[in-house]
Amino acid sequence: MSAFGVFFKYISLIASFTTIGVLLCMAFLLLDDDGRLSAKAQKLKRLLRGSAFLWFIGSTGTILFTLATILDQPLSVVLDPIILRSFITQVTLGQYLFFQTLVSLIVFAFAQYVNKTLTTALLLLFSIIGLIAPIFESHSESGGSHGLVIGSLVIHVAALSLWVGGIIAIALLDPEDRPLAVPRFSELALWSVIAVVVSGSVNAWVRLDFQGAWNTAYAYVVIAKIALTLVLIAIGYKHREILARRESLDWRGFGRLILAEVLIMITTVAMGAWLSSTEAPVNPTLKNFDAALAIVGISTPPAPTWSRIFFSYEPDALMIGILITAMALYIKGVLVLTKRGDKWPIGRTISFGLGIAAIDFATSGGLGLYAHFAFSYHMVAHMVLGMIAPIGIVLGAPITLALRTLPQGRIKGESGVRGTLLAALHSKIAFFFTNPIVALALFDGSLFALYFTGLFGSLMQTHTGHLIMNIHFILAGILFFHVIIGVDPNPRRVAHLVRIVIVFTAMSIHAFFSVALMSSTTLLDHGYFASLKIPWVTDLLADQQLGGSIGWAMGEIPILLALVATFISWVKDDSREAKRIDRNTARAAAMGEPDDLADYNQYLQELAQRDRNEA
């Protein structure tokens, strides 16, 4: 890419990081007023609009100069509306870059109107998604280890945006606002630094792990970037030392340290912009053509055996990062409760851990590996992600744990992080999605939308599509089982009878889907599995029909268990209600209050005595 292209890429990165940092400050670091942005947070809106607009300019320039580099043509040719429209609508990289540009424009347009911490948090999440979107096309599948390279780079950039963006935003805060924002950011920065270092190391190792790669200019810049990152970590450690003696803290000197950190970070981001605009050295051992490697990013594995399924591992770094973060936060929550003297059921922790392990097995383990190459294994992975793992996650009660351990307001009237989660749980969106009909539609209805349209074949073609499918399976399963057997707080109370009806309906729909799959006479993947030329799958239609029977067998058992669990919960709730009524009756009698049942019995006795007297 030309020098102008690198410049616009750099502007895009710095502006996007600043945008994310400002949103982070507004949503979580500064005070809020009962869930609404405080006056100090409102003051950052002008800075947010400015950084979002600069991000839009940088993203637009990146599109133009990326296309010019691809076509090897001057900018005047690229500005042709037909050529530009074709790039952003028909080429995957162009689509992702255009999506990022749209995100920056949307943030700019809505920056003035956000007034609640929950809305600001959602805008923060939206901005991070826009930032990482083009990364999914930053590495050729034929380069090998696609899931590891892309996943580690996504984690690296997302964590870097929170770390660098947070530091930039804090440096731009008014000096009197920093004492409140810095301590809370320090905790987030520690997690971000760990993610940046681990993901960056993994990415560099995968890209440069062959002879001669470390003697290139690309490698030298990587080494320099690592050195600057170590300097930043040392400064961050100094931050924590300074914050430990908060009562004698010189905030003016601390501000100068933050400014020095920002300058080093800006230099580091410039190196990252150059690296992201430059082709990494090509491993000569991967030059031989492999259909699977070119399409999936993974070489065709040998024929599956039990040992290969259980012990093979093809890491999907992004999913691994998400799972490790979820498990680490869960364990931290348990430790917080333990230090406080409270107990957390060990069964819930084990259940959550098993759910996380099942997701890892179905995405990065042997099952996840073979799910790319045969429909039957894909269906097994689907059932694990959508029906088995979610039960463990739901029974682990992560929302309850979060509500008991998340930071509350630092002063009276502030909602804090816990208040933001409560606002999300009581929002109209949560109320809509926890409707049993909506949960059922997403859980079972989406099966038909995915497999009996062209969507399945399209999603399987790309790493992004495969990731979207996996996340959908997981979230749809968690939502369904949360509504049916969940122990976490639910925005709406669902009667047990309604739950049982929903479970029976789910069983029927799932059985119908499986039978339709087993009796299908055409392939649903639109040529995806055939293009891989897999030697150990000789009959693709038979494998697809096998997937239908597997889906039926594996899908009915978890739903049946949910039905039994719902019935047991119903019986226990009725028993608890009866005991509650008995306790209230006994308490009323002890206090000398009227007892309706005793009065009625007395009335019957009086009638009987009157009848005897008349006789």
TORNU-695657 format. One line per 5 residues: number of its first residue (from 1); their letters; for each residue x, y, z of C-alpha. Coordinates in steps of 0.1 Angstrom, whole numbers, plus 5000, padded with zeros to 4 digits. Layout:
% residues N
NUM	A	X:Y:Z; ...
END
This chain:
% residues 615
1	MSAFG	5000:5000:5000; 5012:5035:4992; 5023:5060:5019; 4990:5078:5016; 4972:5045:5022
6	VFFKY	4993:5038:5054; 4986:5074:5065; 4948:5069:5062; 4950:5035:5078; 4968:5051:5108
11	ISLIA	4943:5079:5110; 4915:5053:5110; 4931:5033:5138; 4939:5063:5161; 4905:5078:5155
16	SFTTI	4887:5045:5161; 4907:5038:5193; 4899:5073:5205; 4862:5068:5198; 4861:5035:5217
21	GVLLC	4881:5051:5246; 4857:5080:5248; 4826:5057:5248; 4843:5036:5275; 4848:5067:5296
26	MAFLL	4812:5079:5292; 4797:5045:5299; 4818:5030:5327; 4847:5052:5339; 4829:5085:5347
31	LDDDG	4800:5088:5371; 4765:5083:5360; 4732:5097:5374; 4710:5067:5381; 4717:5051:5347
36	RLSAK	4719:5084:5328; 4751:5101:5316; 4764:5127:5341; 4771:5163:5331; 4809:5154:5329
41	AQKLK	4802:5125:5306; 4779:5147:5284; 4809:5171:5279; 4827:5143:5260; 4801:5142:5233
46	RLLRG	4819:5169:5212; 4851:5148:5215; 4832:5117:5205; 4817:5134:5174; 4852:5147:5164
51	SAFLW	4869:5113:5167; 4841:5095:5150; 4842:5119:5120; 4880:5115:5118; 4874:5078:5119
56	FIGST	4850:5082:5089; 4876:5102:5070; 4903:5076:5077; 4881:5046:5068; 4870:5063:5035
61	GTILF	4906:5070:5026; 4915:5034:5034; 4889:5021:5010; 4901:5043:4982; 4938:5035:4986
66	TLATI	4932:4998:4992; 4913:4995:4960; 4940:5015:4942; 4966:4991:4955; 4946:4960:4944
71	LDQPL	4940:4974:4909; 4974:4990:4907; 4958:5021:4893; 4959:5058:4902; 4933:5073:4925
76	SVVLD	4915:5090:4896; 4906:5055:4882; 4894:5043:4916; 4870:5072:4920; 4849:5059:4891
81	PIILR	4815:5052:4908; 4810:5019:4890; 4844:5005:4901; 4840:5018:4937; 4804:5004:4940
86	SFITQ	4815:4970:4927; 4843:4969:4953; 4822:4977:4983; 4792:4955:4973; 4808:4925:4956
91	VTLGQ	4843:4920:4971; 4844:4907:5007; 4872:4930:5018; 4854:4960:5003; 4822:4950:5021
96	YLFFQ	4840:4948:5055; 4857:4982:5050; 4825:4998:5039; 4808:4983:5070; 4835:4999:5092
101	TLVSL	4829:5033:5074; 4792:5030:5080; 4798:5023:5117; 4819:5054:5121; 4792:5075:5104
106	IVFAF	4765:5060:5126; 4785:5067:5157; 4790:5103:5145; 4753:5107:5138; 4741:5093:5171
111	AQYVN	4768:5107:5194; 4748:5138:5202; 4717:5118:5212; 4730:5091:5236; 4720:5099:5272
116	KTLTT	4720:5066:5290; 4749:5044:5300; 4732:5013:5285; 4729:5030:5251; 4764:5042:5253
121	ALLLL	4776:5007:5262; 4758:4993:5231; 4774:5020:5209; 4808:5009:5224; 4801:4973:5214
126	FSIIG	4790:4984:5180; 4821:5004:5175; 4844:4975:5184; 4826:4953:5159; 4831:4979:5132
131	LIAPI	4868:4982:5141; 4875:4944:5139; 4853:4936:5108; 4880:4941:5081; 4904:4919:5101
136	FESHS	4885:4888:5090; 4898:4894:5055; 4934:4904:5065; 4949:4869:5061; 4945:4846:5031
141	ESGGS	4931:4811:5039; 4959:4796:5018; 4984:4810:5043; 4974:4783:5068; 4963:4785:5105
146	HGLVI	4935:4809:5094; 4915:4806:5126; 4946:4811:5148; 4959:4841:5129; 4926:4859:5124
151	GSLVI	4913:4851:5159; 4945:4863:5176; 4946:4895:5155; 4909:4902:5164; 4916:4898:5201
156	HVAAL	4948:4919:5197; 4931:4948:5180; 4900:4948:5203; 4921:4947:5235; 4944:4973:5221
161	SLWVG	4915:4996:5213; 4903:4994:5249; 4938:4999:5263; 4951:5026:5240; 4917:5042:5235
166	GIIAI	4912:5044:5273; 4946:5060:5279; 4939:5086:5251; 4905:5094:5265; 4918:5097:5301
171	ALLDP	4946:5120:5288; 4920:5142:5272; 4898:5144:5304; 4897:5174:5326; 4923:5169:5354
176	EDRPL	4897:5169:5381; 4879:5139:5364; 4909:5117:5363; 4910:5106:5399; 4877:5089:5395
181	AVPRF	4883:5073:5361; 4918:5060:5364; 4914:5035:5393; 4885:5017:5375; 4903:5018:5341
186	SELAL	4934:5003:5358; 4915:4970:5363; 4904:4969:5327; 4938:4978:5314; 4954:4948:5332
191	WSVIA	4930:4924:5314; 4936:4943:5281; 4974:4941:5285; 4973:4904:5290; 4952:4899:5259
196	VVVSG	4974:4922:5238; 5006:4905:5248; 4993:4869:5244; 4975:4875:5212; 5003:4895:5197
201	SVNAW	5029:4868:5205; 5007:4841:5190; 5001:4861:5159; 5038:4869:5154; 5048:4833:5160
206	VRLDF	5023:4819:5135; 5032:4845:5108; 5070:4842:5112; 5075:4807:5123; 5097:4795:5093
211	QGAWN	5133:4799:5082; 5143:4833:5070; 5111:4851:5081; 5128:4869:5111; 5153:4886:5087
216	TAYAY	5127:4907:5069; 5116:4943:5075; 5082:4930:5086; 5099:4911:5114; 5120:4940:5124
221	VVIAK	5089:4962:5129; 5072:4934:5148; 5103:4933:5172; 5102:4971:5176; 5065:4970:5183
226	IALTL	5071:4943:5210; 5098:4964:5226; 5075:4995:5228; 5047:4973:5242; 5071:4962:5270
231	VLIAI	5078:4998:5277; 5041:5005:5279; 5036:4975:5303; 5064:4990:5325; 5045:5023:5325
236	GYKHR	5013:5005:5334; 5030:4988:5363; 5042:5022:5374; 5006:5034:5372; 4994:5007:5396
241	EILAR	5022:5015:5421; 5012:5052:5420; 4975:5044:5425; 4984:5022:5455; 4994:5054:5474
246	RESLD	4964:5074:5463; 4963:5097:5493; 4997:5112:5484; 4992:5111:5446; 5006:5140:5425
251	WRGFG	4980:5141:5398; 5000:5167:5378; 5030:5144:5376; 5007:5115:5369; 4992:5134:5340
256	RLILA	5026:5139:5325; 5032:5101:5328; 4999:5095:5310; 5010:5119:5282; 5042:5101:5277
261	EVLIM	5023:5068:5275; 5000:5082:5249; 5029:5093:5227; 5045:5058:5229; 5011:5043:5221
266	ITTVA	5006:5065:5191; 5040:5053:5178; 5031:5017:5184; 4998:5022:5166; 5017:5037:5136
271	MGAWL	5038:5005:5135; 5006:4984:5136; 4991:5005:5107; 5022:4997:5086; 5021:4960:5095
276	SSTEA	4984:4957:5087; 4991:4974:5053; 5020:4951:5044; 5020:4915:5033; 5037:4892:5059
281	PVNPT	5064:4869:5046; 5050:4838:5028; 5058:4804:5041; 5073:4785:5011; 5060:4751:5025
286	LKNFD	5024:4763:5019; 5027:4771:4982; 5014:4737:4972; 4977:4739:4962; 4952:4723:4987
291	AALAI	4915:4729:4980; 4906:4727:5017; 4935:4750:5027; 4924:4776:5001; 4888:4775:5012
296	VGIST	4888:4768:5049; 4923:4778:5059; 4929:4742:5072; 4945:4713:5054; 4923:4683:5049
301	PPAPT	4926:4661:5080; 4929:4623:5077; 4898:4601:5080; 4882:4605:5114; 4887:4580:5141
306	WSRIF	4877:4582:5178; 4912:4592:5188; 4915:4619:5162; 4881:4633:5171; 4889:4635:5208
311	FSYEP	4926:4645:5206; 4929:4666:5175; 4931:4704:5181; 4928:4732:5155; 4926:4764:5176
316	DALMI	4901:4790:5167; 4918:4818:5186; 4889:4842:5188; 4865:4816:5203; 4893:4804:5227
321	GILIT	4898:4840:5238; 4861:4845:5244; 4859:4812:5264; 4890:4819:5285; 4877:4854:5293
326	AMALY	4843:4841:5303; 4858:4814:5325; 4883:4838:5341; 4855:4863:5349; 4834:4835:5364
331	IKGVL	4862:4823:5386; 4870:4858:5396; 4834:4863:5406; 4835:4831:5427; 4867:4843:5444
336	VLTKR	4852:4877:5452; 4823:4859:5469; 4847:4836:5488; 4867:4866:5501; 4835:4882:5512
341	GDKWP	4826:4851:5532; 4797:4841:5509; 4793:4806:5494; 4788:4798:5458; 4775:4762:5449
346	IGRTI	4804:4741:5435; 4779:4724:5412; 4772:4756:5394; 4809:4762:5388; 4814:4727:5375
351	SFGLG	4783:4731:5353; 4796:4763:5338; 4831:4749:5332; 4817:4718:5315; 4796:4741:5292
356	IAAID	4827:4761:5283; 4847:4729:5277; 4819:4716:5254; 4820:4748:5233; 4858:4745:5230
361	FATSG	4855:4709:5219; 4829:4718:5192; 4848:4748:5178; 4886:4741:5183; 4887:4704:5193
366	GLGLY	4886:4675:5170; 4848:4678:5166; 4852:4714:5155; 4879:4704:5131; 4859:4677:5113
371	AHFAF	4828:4699:5113; 4844:4719:5085; 4847:4688:5063; 4816:4667:5067; 4779:4676:5072
376	SYHMV	4774:4648:5098; 4802:4661:5120; 4789:4697:5115; 4755:4685:5128; 4771:4669:5159
381	AHMVL	4789:4701:5166; 4757:4720:5161; 4739:4699:5187; 4767:4703:5212; 4768:4741:5207
386	GMIAP	4730:4746:5206; 4717:4720:5230; 4743:4705:5253; 4767:4733:5262; 4739:4759:5268
391	IGIVL	4725:4737:5295; 4758:4738:5314; 4761:4776:5309; 4725:4782:5321; 4728:4760:5352
396	GAPIT	4760:4778:5360; 4739:4810:5367; 4764:4835:5354; 4740:4864:5356; 4733:4858:5392
401	LALRT	4770:4856:5399; 4776:4888:5380; 4748:4907:5399; 4764:4896:5432; 4800:4906:5423
406	LPQGR	4800:4934:5398; 4810:4969:5410; 4782:4990:5423; 4780:5028:5423; 4810:5046:5437
411	IKGES	4787:5073:5452; 4750:5074:5461; 4729:5077:5430; 4753:5060:5406; 4742:5028:5389
416	GVRGT	4776:5015:5382; 4785:4984:5361; 4760:4963:5381; 4733:4989:5374; 4740:4988:5337
421	LLAAL	4735:4950:5337; 4702:4954:5356; 4691:4980:5331; 4699:4956:5303; 4679:4928:5320
426	HSKIA	4649:4950:5325; 4650:4966:5290; 4624:4962:5264; 4648:4942:5243; 4654:4916:5270
431	FFFTN	4616:4915:5277; 4611:4908:5240; 4637:4881:5236; 4627:4862:5268; 4592:4857:5254
436	PIVAL	4589:4819:5251; 4576:4822:5215; 4605:4843:5204; 4630:4820:5222; 4614:4790:5204
441	ALFDG	4615:4807:5170; 4652:4815:5174; 4660:4780:5188; 4641:4758:5163; 4627:4781:5137
446	SLFAL	4661:4794:5126; 4670:4758:5117; 4648:4760:5086; 4660:4795:5077; 4696:4783:5079
451	YFTGL	4696:4749:5063; 4667:4750:5038; 4679:4783:5021; 4712:4792:5005; 4723:4807:5038
456	FGSLM	4741:4776:5050; 4763:4772:5020; 4772:4809:5020; 4782:4810:5057; 4803:4778:5054
461	QTHTG	4824:4795:5027; 4841:4820:5051; 4856:4820:5085; 4833:4849:5095; 4802:4830:5084
466	HLIMN	4813:4799:5104; 4819:4821:5134; 4784:4837:5131; 4768:4803:5129; 4785:4790:5160
471	IHFIL	4777:4821:5180; 4741:4819:5169; 4738:4783:5179; 4753:4791:5214; 4732:4822:5220
476	AGILF	4699:4807:5207; 4705:4776:5229; 4713:4797:5260; 4682:4819:5255; 4659:4789:5251
481	FHVII	4672:4769:5281; 4673:4801:5302; 4636:4806:5296; 4628:4769:5302; 4651:4758:5331
486	GVDPN	4671:4789:5339; 4680:4798:5375; 4691:4834:5366; 4667:4864:5369; 4642:4865:5340
491	PRRVA	4625:4898:5329; 4592:4879:5326; 4577:4852:5347; 4568:4822:5326; 4543:4797:5340
496	HLVRI	4554:4761:5343; 4526:4749:5321; 4536:4773:5293; 4572:4760:5296; 4561:4724:5292
501	VIVFT	4540:4733:5262; 4570:4751:5247; 4593:4721:5253; 4568:4697:5236; 4565:4721:5207
506	AMSIH	4603:4723:5204; 4605:4685:5204; 4580:4683:5176; 4596:4710:5155; 4630:4695:5159
511	AFFSV	4618:4661:5150; 4601:4675:5118; 4633:4693:5109; 4654:4661:5113; 4630:4640:5093
516	ALMSS	4630:4666:5065; 4668:4665:5065; 4669:4627:5065; 4645:4625:5035; 4661:4653:5015
521	TTLLD	4673:4644:4980; 4694:4675:4972; 4725:4688:4989; 4719:4719:5011; 4755:4732:5011
526	HGYFA	4754:4745:4975; 4786:4727:4966; 4807:4737:4996; 4817:4701:5007; 4822:4690:4971
531	SLKIP	4846:4718:4966; 4868:4705:4994; 4874:4672:4975; 4875:4651:5008; 4887:4616:5000
536	WVTDL	4870:4600:5030; 4835:4613:5022; 4824:4594:4992; 4786:4600:4993; 4777:4636:5003
541	LADQQ	4740:4630:5002; 4742:4600:5025; 4764:4620:5049; 4738:4648:5049; 4710:4623:5057
546	LGGSI	4732:4608:5084; 4735:4643:5099; 4697:4645:5100; 4695:4613:5120; 4723:4624:5143
551	GWAMG	4705:4657:5149; 4673:4639:5158; 4690:4615:5182; 4712:4642:5199; 4686:4669:5199
556	EIPIL	4657:4651:5216; 4676:4640:5247; 4685:4675:5260; 4650:4687:5253; 4636:4657:5271
561	LALVA	4659:4664:5301; 4647:4700:5301; 4611:4687:5302; 4618:4666:5332; 4636:4694:5349
566	TFISW	4607:4718:5343; 4582:4693:5358; 4604:4688:5389; 4607:4726:5393; 4569:4729:5390
571	VKDDS	4564:4703:5418; 4590:4719:5440; 4575:4754:5435; 4540:4740:5444; 4555:4724:5475
576	REAKR	4572:4756:5485; 4540:4776:5480; 4520:4751:5501; 4546:4754:5529; 4545:4792:5526
581	IDRNT	4507:4792:5530; 4510:4768:5561; 4536:4791:5577; 4515:4822:5571; 4484:4804:5586
586	ARAAA	4504:4793:5617; 4519:4827:5621; 4484:4843:5619; 4470:4819:5645; 4499:4826:5668
591	MGEPD	4493:4863:5666; 4456:4859:5672; 4446:4870:5638; 4415:4855:5621; 4419:4822:5603
596	DLADY	4395:4818:5575; 4398:4780:5575; 4393:4778:5613; 4362:4801:5611; 4347:4780:5584
601	NQYLQ	4352:4748:5604; 4336:4765:5634; 4307:4775:5613; 4302:4739:5602; 4303:4727:5638
606	ELAQR	4277:4752:5648; 4254:4740:5620; 4258:4704:5631; 4251:4713:5668; 4219:4732:5657
611	DRNEA	4207:4701:5638; 4212:4679:5668; 4193:4704:5691; 4164:4705:5667; 4163:4668:5665
END
